[in-house]
Amino acid sequence: MNIREQIGQSPIEELDRAMRTSSRIFLRPTANVEMRSLPASHLRLLQVIGRLPDSKMVDVAKALDVQLPAVSQMVDKMVKAGNVVRIQDPLDRRISRLRLTPEMEELLSDAASARLARVAKAAEALTHEEVELLTVLLDRLTNQLSPRVSPNFAGPTPVAREGYDADPSLEIASSRRGARVRKRSL
């Protein structure tokens, strides 16, 4: 008797439970109190600024897929908290560029290392092929739930898996620029 039969859940309910549980485990906040106190939107902002150092506010807004005023408010709070610095563009004084403080760079690096260590530990229970398949399936679900993945999504390396697609005319590709599904030329 499988777990679904034991608790009477549909496959979709079981998938929802598994996704929520895995998100809580893999994405749980770091042990650092300062990082845990930040809202998720601010953590995403800091991660984007970390990946796009010296970027303009408009670039960060595009990467987060949010309106410029919202990013401006978050940046103001992060500057006031000492997590981000604004640097005046030497070529155009009207433009300020954003950069993490060295302390925040270190905190984000430590948090990323801890997260990757948790993922690596969990992946020990899977074969290499299972990890690849799980990656493709999670990319496909992410694409289905959020078709406008940010261009700066730090996804896995490019993949195209034959035999995993439900529709043979579709191909899943993922990279540091995001996951996407495209039509194969047959």
C-alpha positions in Angstrom: 0.0 0.0 0.0 1.5 3.3 -1.1 1.2 6.6 0.9 -1.6 7.9 -1.3 -3.7 4.9 -0.6 -2.9 5.2 3.2 -4.1 8.8 3.4 -6.5 9.0 0.5 -4.9 11.8 -1.4 -5.0 12.3 -5.2 -1.7 12.4 -7.1 -2.0 16.2 -7.4 -2.6 16.6 -3.6 0.4 14.4 -3.0 2.5 16.5 -5.4 1.4 19.7 -3.7 2.4 18.2 -0.3 5.8 17.0 -1.6 6.5 20.4 -3.2 5.6 22.4 0.0 7.6 20.0 2.2 10.7 20.1 0.0 10.5 23.9 -0.3 10.4 24.3 3.5 13.4 21.9 3.9 15.6 23.2 1.0 14.8 26.8 1.2 14.5 27.2 5.0 16.3 30.4 6.2 19.8 30.3 7.2 20.8 30.2 10.8 21.9 33.8 10.6 19.4 35.9 12.5 19.8 39.0 10.2 19.0 36.9 7.1 16.0 35.2 8.7 14.5 38.5 9.6 14.4 39.7 6.0 11.2 39.3 4.0 11.6 36.9 1.0 11.2 39.8 -1.4 14.3 41.5 0.1 16.3 38.3 0.0 15.5 38.0 -3.7 16.5 41.6 -4.2 19.8 41.0 -2.4 20.5 37.9 -4.5 19.8 39.7 -7.7 22.1 42.6 -6.8 24.7 40.0 -5.8 24.5 38.4 -9.2 24.3 41.8 -11.1 26.8 44.0 -9.2 26.8 47.7 -10.2 23.5 47.3 -11.9 21.0 50.1 -12.3 17.7 50.1 -10.4 15.7 49.4 -13.7 17.9 46.3 -14.3 17.1 44.9 -10.9 13.4 45.6 -11.4 13.4 43.7 -14.7 15.3 40.8 -13.1 12.8 40.6 -10.3 9.9 41.2 -12.6 8.5 43.9 -10.4 7.7 47.6 -10.8 10.4 50.2 -10.4 8.8 52.0 -7.4 8.6 48.7 -5.4 12.3 48.0 -6.1 13.1 51.6 -5.1 11.4 51.2 -1.8 13.1 47.9 -1.1 16.5 49.3 -2.0 15.9 52.3 0.3 15.3 49.9 3.2 18.4 47.8 2.3 20.6 50.9 2.0 19.3 52.2 5.4 19.9 48.7 6.9 23.5 48.8 5.6 23.1 45.9 3.2 23.3 47.7 -0.1 25.3 50.8 -1.3 24.4 53.2 -4.0 27.3 54.3 -6.2 27.0 57.2 -8.5 27.7 56.3 -12.1 30.9 58.1 -13.2 29.6 58.8 -16.7 26.1 59.9 -15.8 25.5 61.4 -12.4 21.8 60.9 -12.7 22.3 57.1 -12.5 23.1 55.2 -9.3 24.4 51.7 -9.4 23.7 49.1 -6.7 26.2 46.9 -4.9 26.1 44.7 -1.8 28.1 45.7 1.2 31.0 43.3 1.8 29.3 42.0 4.9 26.1 41.2 3.0 28.1 39.5 0.2 29.6 37.2 2.9 26.3 36.5 4.5 24.7 35.6 1.1 27.7 33.5 0.2 27.4 31.6 3.5 23.7 31.1 3.0 24.1 29.8 -0.6 26.8 27.4 0.6 24.6 26.0 3.3 21.7 25.7 0.9 23.8 23.8 -1.6 25.2 21.6 1.1 21.6 20.6 2.1 20.7 19.9 -1.6 23.9 17.8 -2.0 23.1 15.8 1.1 19.6 15.1 -0.1 20.9 14.2 -3.6 23.0 11.4 -2.1 19.8 9.4 -1.9 19.4 9.6 -5.7 21.3 8.3 -8.7 22.8 10.7 -11.1 20.1 9.9 -13.6 17.4 10.5 -11.0 18.9 13.9 -10.1 18.9 14.8 -13.8 15.3 13.7 -14.2 14.1 15.5 -11.1 15.8 18.6 -12.3 14.0 18.4 -15.7 10.7 17.8 -14.0 11.1 20.6 -11.5 12.1 23.0 -14.4 9.0 21.9 -16.3 6.7 22.5 -13.3 8.3 25.9 -12.6 7.8 26.8 -16.2 4.2 25.8 -16.1 3.4 27.6 -12.9 5.5 30.7 -13.8 6.0 31.0 -17.5 7.8 34.4 -17.2 10.9 33.1 -15.3 13.3 36.0 -14.6 16.2 36.2 -17.0 18.6 36.1 -14.1 17.1 32.9 -12.6 20.1 30.8 -11.6 18.9 27.5 -12.9 20.9 24.4 -13.7 23.2 24.0 -16.7 21.6 23.6 -20.2 19.7 20.4 -20.7 17.6 18.7 -23.3 16.4 15.3 -22.3 15.0 12.9 -24.9 12.2 10.7 -23.6 11.1 12.8 -20.6 8.8 15.1 -22.5 5.1 14.3 -22.5 4.9 16.1 -25.9 7.7 15.0 -28.3 7.6 18.3 -30.1 8.6 20.2 -27.0 12.1 20.5 -25.6 13.0 21.7 -22.1 16.1 23.9 -21.9 17.4 25.5 -18.7 20.4 27.6 -18.0 21.6 30.4 -15.8 19.2 32.6 -17.8 16.1 30.6 -16.9 14.1 27.5 -17.8 12.0 27.5 -20.9 10.1 25.1 -23.1 10.5 25.5 -26.9 9.0 23.8 -29.9 11.4 21.3 -31.5 11.7 21.4 -35.3 10.7 17.9 -36.3 
